[in-house]
Every structure is written in C-alpha cells, then in structure tokens.
Amino acid sequence: MIELYHNALSSCSQKVRLVLDHKGISFTSHEIDLIGGGQHDPEYVKLNPKHVVPTLVSDGRVLVESSLIIQYLDDAFPNPPMRPGDPLGRYATARWILRADTAIHPAAPIVTFAGGPRNILLSQPEEVREANIAAMPDPRAREIRRSVIEHGVKAPEFAGALRVFLAALDDMETELAEQPWLSGERFGLADATLLPYVLRLEHLGMDPLLAETERPRVADWLARVKVLPCYASAVEAWAPAAIVEMMRGQGKELWADVEPLTRRDSGAGA
C-alpha cells in the first residue's frame, strides 16, 4: 500500500507523482495546503520533521526526501526501469538528481515566491503570513522568504536564483544534443526530476526562456514530455487551472523586469 502526502504544484511532489504514474503505481492521496501552512501541522511534522512535501508511506514505512523516494520506487517497482542499465548512464542520471537537490531546488522558492503566490501571501493577515514563515525550521530560509515576499523580483536573492535555472537550461540543451532524454534513451528519473523546474518557469510566465528559437532541444523535450500519459495524470490532473493562470498572469506582468536578467550579455546566464 502506497500513501502520498503531497501538493499539486510542489516541484518535488510532481516528480514523485510522475514516477508513480509512469510505473502505474496507485496511491492514496493526502494533499497538503502549503500556502495555508498545512506542512506545519503537528501531525504532519511527525511524518516529515522538515515541514516539506512529499512524504511517501510504503507498507507503513515513512520515506522522505523526494530524490530518495524516486530511487526507492525505481528499485521496488523495476518495470519500466527509469535509470539506464550501464554505470555511466546511471552516473549521469544521479548527477542531474544531485544538481537538482543542491542547486536548482534551493533556488526554486526564490524564483517562485518572487512572482507566483506572492500576492496571495501579501493578502493574508500579517500574523498568519508571519506564523507560517516562523514555522520554517531553517532560519536562512525564513530570512530569504521574507525578503522575496517583501521585494519580489527586486529581492537581492532573485538574480542569482534565476542564474541557477538558466545554467541548468543551457546544460540541458547541450546534453539533449547527445541523447533523446536526460535519462538516456527513454524518459526516466532525470527527466522526472527536471520537468517540474522547467514547468515552473512556464507557469511563471517565463515562456520565452523555453522558446524553440531560444533553446530548441529543451523546447522539443518539453513537448515530448507533455504527450506522455504520466504528464496528464501526474501534473495536469492535479494543477489548479485558476492558480496556474494567476501565476502566469503575474509573471507576464513582471517579465519586463525579469527579461534583462536573462540576457547572456548581462552575465545572468554565466
């Protein structure tokens, strides 16, 4: 029996759902309201002391850390395999997963909250907003969240976080010249890991970064991901259309401020 505590638009939740659905693994869903602070509920914190999603419960055993979860799923449910069979291919997949964990994911909340849900958070009573921030276990993360909510894309942390995304896109473009998928010959764990972050840029109205004229291989990769059955069931079926459209609208309004930071001659892509 598989239970999944997750959130519709959480990047880490999306990658776990992609793996579950690609493998045809059914699960009992428990949605966590991140904006409302559900991740800080004492009962949930007993499962995940880091106050984050997702958490997977497999036959009563609690698994945390999405990158470890997807590798567990690929081991426990080996068909279809989502990692290459050769050592170098598995190394390449592990490298993308590590990069997501150590660089891209830490940058994602900065890029997201500078635009996406910022207005929702600013509309909350200050005491509610501050209580949710104060419940975050990491003091540095609390400091950054306050900065991004206050200053949006003008926050001092934003440009550097955006550079992390741009560098990843450029390296994806290079690697996809050598093979059809980031995981090798077929869709796999590396693709499931990177897809939510690429999709986040689209949801934030940064479509020009993913245009065929800008990064043709990434654009083609994204189009091919979107026709996979697991995309419809793991991403589209969960994403609230109204929230996505709100995020896209706000992102497009901010694009004039963001676009100069994306130019290669500005140093943003270095």
N, C-alpha and C positions, 0 to 999 in steps of 0.2 A: 504494500500500500504506500502510495506517494502522496504527501501533502505539501503544498507550496504556499508559503506566505510571501506575498509579492505586491507590486504596484504596477498599474497599467503602463505608465510611461517611464518607469525606472529603467535605466540602461542595463543594469545588472539583472533585473527581473526579466527583461526582454531576452537577453542572451540565454538564460536558463530555459525560458519557455520555448525558444527556438530549438534548442537541443531536445527538450522533451517531445515537442510536436514532430520534429524531423524523425525521431525514433519511434513515434507512435505510442508514447508512454502517457497513459491517462493519469490525471492527478486531481486531488481535491483542492479547490482553490480557497485561499483566505486572503482577501485583498486588504492591504494596509494603506490608510489615508495619510500620506506623507505631509501634505500641506496642513492637515488638521492635527498632526502630531501623533498619529497612531503608532509610529515606531518607538515612541517614548512610553507607551502604556506599560505599566509594570509587568503585566502578564506576558507581553511580547518580549520584553527585555530579558525575561527568564530564558527565552529561547535564543535570543540574539543580544548579548550584552553590549554590542557595539551600536545598537539602536539603528540598524540599517536593514534593508531588504536586498536580496531574498533570503529566506531560510527554508530549507527543504528537510522534511521529515520522512525518512525511508524506513518502513517497518519499525517505527518507534525511535529510530536513531536520528538525532538532530545534526544536520550538516549546515555549516555556514561558509561564507566566502564563495562568491559565485564562480570564480575560476576553478576552485577545487571541486565545486559541485558538478560543473560540466564535465570535468575529467573523471569524476566518480561515475557519472551517468554513462560515459563512453566505455568505461571498464565494466560496469554492472550490466549494461544493456548493449552488447557489442555490435548489434546489427540495426541499421547500417553503421559501419565504422565511420568516425568523424575525425580521425587522425591518420596521416599516411602510415604505411607499414614500414617504411625504411627509416633508419635512425636520423638521417639528415632532414628528412621531411618532418619528422616528429619534433626535431630541434627547432625548425623554422616555425612550426605552429606554437611551440612553447615560448619562443621569442616574442611573437605577437601578443600572446596572452600576458607575458611578463610586462611588455611595454604598456599594455592597456592598464594593468594594475598599478604600475609605478609612475606613469606619466600622464596618460590620457584621462584615466578616471579621476585623479585628483584635480585635473583642470576642468572636468565636465561641469561640476556645480557652479563654478565661476562663470563659465560661458552661458550656462542655463539661466541662473538666477539674475544675471545682469539684464536679461530681457524677459524671457518666458513668463514665469509666475511672479515676477517682481511686483507688478501692480496688484495682484491678488494679496500678496503679503502686506503691501503697504496699506491696503484697505482694511486689514484686520485691526482690531483694537491693539494698541501698542503692548499692553500687558500680555495678550495672547501670543503675539509675534515674539516678544522677548522671552516668554516662558519656553517656547519651542526651541529658540536658539540656545538658551541657557541649559536646556536638557541635552544638547550635543556633548558627548564625552570629551572631545578633543578641543582644548582651548584655542588652538590656532585656527581650527575650522570655524569656531564661533566668531573669532575676530574677522575672518575673511567673509563669512556670511553677512555680518553686519555691514561691512564695507561695501559689498556688492549690492545689497539691498538699498543702502543709502545713495550710492553713486552710480549704479547701473554700469553701462559700458564705459563710463568715465572713471570707474574704480581703478586704482593703480595696479590691481592684480589682473585686470581683464586682458590687456595686450599680450602678456606673457602666456596666459592660458590659451588664448587664440593661436599663438605661435605653435603650441604643442599640437593642436589639431591640424594646422596647416602642414607641419612637418610630417605628420602621420599620413595625411592625404597624398603628399608628394612621394613618400616611400611606398605607399600602396600602388600609386601609378607606375612606379618603377618595377615593382615586383610582379604586377599583373601583366607586364610585357613578357615575362618568362613562363607564366603558367596561368591557366584559366581562373583559378581560385586562390585565395590566400592560403588555403589549406592544401593546395596541390591540384590534383586532377578533378576533385569534386568538392562541393560545399562541405565545410567542416567546422571544427571548433574555432579556428582563427577567424573565419568569416562570420560566425555567430557572435564572436566577441567584438569585432569591429563594427558590424552593422548598426548597433544601437547608437554609436557615437556619430557615425556618418548621418544616420537618420535624424539625430538631434539637430545637426546643422540645418537640415531641410526643414524641420519643424520650427526652427527659429528664424526662418525666412532668409537663410544664407544660401539659397539655391545657386547663385552664381558661382560659388566655390565648387559645385558639383556638376557644372555645365559640361556638355560634350566638347565645347570649344576650349574649355579651361583644363579639364582632366578627363580626356575621352575614355580611358580604360576604367577609371573609377565610375564614370557615368554608366558605362556598359555593365560593369559588375553590379552596380546598384539595381539597374533594370532587371538583370537576371535573377538577383535575389528576390525581387518583388513578385516574380511569377512563380516562385517556389510555393508549394502548398503550405509549408510551415510558416511562411510570412503572413499569409492571410489569417491563419489560425492563432499564431503566437503574437502577432503585432497588431494588424488591422482590427481584428475582432475585439481587442482589448482597449485600443486607444480611443478615448472620448473625442469624437469629431469636433465638438464645440471647443474643447480645450486646445486641441491642435490648431484649429483655425485662429483662436485668440493668440496663441504663441506666434504663429506665422504673421499675423497682422501686426503685432507689436514689433516683431523682428524686422519686418519690412520698413516700418517707421524709423527704426534705428539704423538701417543699412547705410545711410549717408555718413553716419559717424563711424560705423564699423569698417566700411569698404576701404578707406585709406590704410587701415591696419593690416589689410590682406595683401597689399601690393608687394611684390617681391623686391622692388627697389626701395621699399620702406624699411627693409630688414625684418619685417614681420614673419616672413617665411624662412628665415635663415635658421 
